[in-house]
């Protein structure tokens, strides 16, 4: 079956303007050559630190930004050229991070939810009935239609935002850190709701988050971004149990966990030094080589090729290329474990 | 414990009054922070952890807040009995705070060195000391080095916008260290940062506790951060401490039903297993449940739970306030 969404060689560069006449003096490469595909009904995650380009990719897919290069094929049609208000009737909807600022404080919940329904040309009576059924789908009482955002808790507001996203009957929902502003006891409830809706409506999710533990529990496949490039993609099970790219390994090793069994699962990697470089001034070769504890000669020069590790698991690293361990003299992962132990 | 802790909060209760209505926001909160220890106060939004922190620092807005009962002992002296002037002399000198948001806690129009110099001048004046401009700058460079900033001279000349989030968080820690406090209170340190940067900040705080003997009280909602960073932990729910103990022991054998439920809410890196929320919501503080405040949401609640539970010892250095500890073990 063909994928619902296919992203091919997607890039986005923002110009840097300087000087008296605002000439373009450089560019910020926020996203570079990102490709992935989402099957129908699949939940796919994009993870990375701030500045990794994950939100820029989300914005391009929903049509809030225009790609510099590449194609976004939805059901085989290219969405890349379309931006702006046509978004309301797109088969792609988005749930934003902060439910406090994504709802208009002067509109009642019912009025906010009616916007996408008006755009679809429904009459007043139809809208009222649809709002009630949407609230029911996100497990809120119908009376909430007459309330205002300030009367709702953070979790309730996020339920409204989800209801508004499904009002347009999308096939794909982009979730941009939908629970990062919520308490953990509420977060688990929202994730439950998203799982239920995904199953009952056959939704496909693109989940953007920096929270790897949450990723592990929600999506089927995950892609790890570093400075605008996918460094590793794979099913959550194999990516978390056998992370291959040094960045993925360090990132998983840095996640604070609550039990010894999780702690035992973490890769044996030293804590990362320094911070993610500016996307305006990217290192040559593999962008991670400046912080990578295993970097060797070719890393600073050539961009590594994508290596297939198993059926669906890919990574972009020189160390994983065939023959790399002989070129470097030892198997770096066991060498590391030995020196640390 | 043999020596008295540097900070000891004793049965603190705080009410908030508005339009003649009383909200019982804190009820009988007790906690100890000894020197050389990293203590975490953990709980969800609205549990009272920030109110506790503000009461300790003496920055609760009163009204609406009113301290109903209890004591806050700092080095043996009850802070609640000090005059406003005596309190002011301690704040920012013997006890200092690291604020949460590195994006908004710095003034964007002054350099880091100017802002730190101003804090130092103010602290010196309160302590009746004098220091030359050059000596102040030397001290600023010294603390920036202590928080492991590369090139402190350049950082001191920089404006906040020129620094990354992680560096700004380090500057906020350096500001708190300027007048050599003995107690540091950190509000969600590194919470706004990426995990790799957050790990660096927690390591820095750990070293300050170990090497300089600071007493550190950390306020956080992140259980993972507590387990990785703190020596002792206090779990708060709806204005009460429900469980406390040594971190390793409490995470290995959580006893209070709320602590257990909260741990089940945290998504696990190993996947699967337990990952579920807690039904219901926080009680109304103006009409709280008469006994255990978690009882209305607790799967184990019985009629005895309508009386307030006392903290009981479940093992060495591990206490929980629950009527059903025996049945839940």
Interface residues (C-beta under 8 A of the other chain):
Chain A: X49 X50 X153 X154 X183 X184 X185 X186 X187 X188 X189 X191 X192 X210 X211 X212 X213 X214 X216 X217 X218 X236 X237 X240 X250 X251 X252 X254 X255 X256 X257 X258 X259 X260 X261 X262 X265 X266 X271 X272 X273 X275 X276
Chain B: X44 X45 X164 X165 X166 X167 X194 X195 X196 X197 X198 X199 X200 X203 X221 X222 X223 X224 X225 X227 X228 X229 X251 X252 X261 X262 X263 X264 X265 X266 X267 X268 X269 X270 X271 X272 X275 X276 X277 X278 X281
